[in-house]
Amino acid sequence: MYIRVQFAGFFTLFARMNKSKIFLIFIIFFGLMSIQLEAQTLDRKLLTWERKTINIGAVMEEKGAVEAEFYGLNLNREDIILTDVVTDCGCTTVDYTKDTLATDKIGSIKVRFDPDHRGGEFSKVIIVRTNEDIYGDTLYLEGINMPLPENKEMAYPHRIGNLGFRLSAVNMGNVFTNEPKVKHVEIHNFGSEAMELTSDQESLPDYLLVNMDPSPLQADQRGLLVISYDGEKKGDLGYFDEHITLSFLDEEKITIRMMSVVYEYFKPVPKSMEKIVPRLSLSESDIDFREIPSSRKVTKSVMISNLGQENLQIRKLASNCSCIDLSIAQTEIGPGERASLDIEFDPKGRRGIDHKHITIFSNDPINPVRTIVIKSNIK
């Protein structure tokens, strides 16, 4: 009851105030709020880092610890002192600049990663606190930890020539056109002689570079094939299952199966541009032919529309089966226009419930890859 009386009295007093007093109170209140927020913002005077993330690649246990160095520039007017640098793992230790960093001076943090028996990709966090930033700035050390296997025969069960691999194929995963993707493939030399790649590698396509680390790879030694895949040079999009041939100095050649999916890279689109850039729209993306005989081809047309204000370009049409034939009247669609994608499915030799996929690659930067699913029950 007391609380209700107090609040009632407050609102009665507030109601009796004239508009100018109320307006003045709000100005003072929000003014104090803005000053407080500005002060909180100014409290954080950070270093400008050359890189906040460093990837040290594959770390092999037998080679010991690996070091990386972060560089930070003081662009503030105040002097900055690194007061505390901590990591989230005992496998990572640091050494950092103890001197005062005046304006335009550079400090460094040396990070040492000591590999252990826990294999796989890692991302270690380094928290950096200074006299001007009690919250701490965050840096990242990334890589792939490769512990030494206890049983090499079991660890590398797939043999190609004298080289042992963990897997039967190299999966490059998703490759984008803005920068080459690097893959570290673990290998073991089961031969009695050292192995070394030739420098030219004439059998490789120009979008691939392959090096061996160490080179030469001695007999009964573990190493890496370092594969660099340039999606821009590939000049094509979609899923690829191909075979590459590597040549060695002793004239031996081995063939490796390699899989990849190449995508065109687009920069993030600002909100203000979402209605201007090319926008691909499908009249339908889920086609169900229901029950069909295996002796009869079936067809379907899907309309592709451009909802943007710039020309829409169809980069590529692909399907996961040679039983699907695709054709489109035009590969460049103007703003507000549309084109017909004609689909023909030949179920010959197939039985039962069937699912196929059609992939459309375009220059729509928001949804550059669209999929149409085709379902059927073949009798």
Number of C-alpha atoms within 10 A of each C-alpha: 5 7 8 9 9 11 11 12 12 11 10 11 10 12 11 9 10 9 10 8 11 13 11 10 12 11 12 11 11 11 12 12 12 12 11 12 12 11 11 10 10 12 13 16 19 20 23 14 16 11 12 15 17 15 13 15 16 20 22 22 18 11 10 11 15 16 14 14 15 19 17 19 19 21 18 17 10 12 16 24 19 21 16 14 18 15 19 12 11 8 13 20 17 16 12 18 15 13 10 13 21 17 14 13 15 18 22 16 20 14 19 17 23 18 21 16 11 10 15 12 13 14 15 16 17 24 15 22 19 19 13 20 19 14 12 18 16 15 19 17 24 17 17 18 22 19 16 16 13 8 8 16 13 10 17 20 12 16 16 12 13 18 18 22 20 18 15 15 15 19 15 19 14 14 22 19 20 14 13 18 17 17 19 20 19 21 24 23 22 20 15 10 14 16 21 19 20 14 11 8 17 11 11 15 13 12 14 18 15 17 17 18 15 14 14 15 20 18 15 16 15 21 20 20 16 18 19 18 25 21 25 19 13 14 11 16 21 19 16 12 12 10 13 13 14 16 19 14 13 12 8 13 14 13 12 13 13 16 15 19 17 22 20 21 16 15 8 8 11 7 8 8 11 14 12 14 21 27 26 26 17 17 11 12 15 13 15 12 16 12 13 16 16 17 13 12 14 15 13 13 16 17 14 21 21 24 21 21 16 17 20 26 19 19 16 14 19 18 19 12 12 9 13 20 14 14 13 16 11 12 16 16 21 18 18 14 14 20 18 17 18 15 17 15 20 18 21 13 8 14 14 12 12 14 13 16 17 18 16 18 21 22 20 22 18 15 14 19 18 16 16 17 15 20 17 20 18 20 13
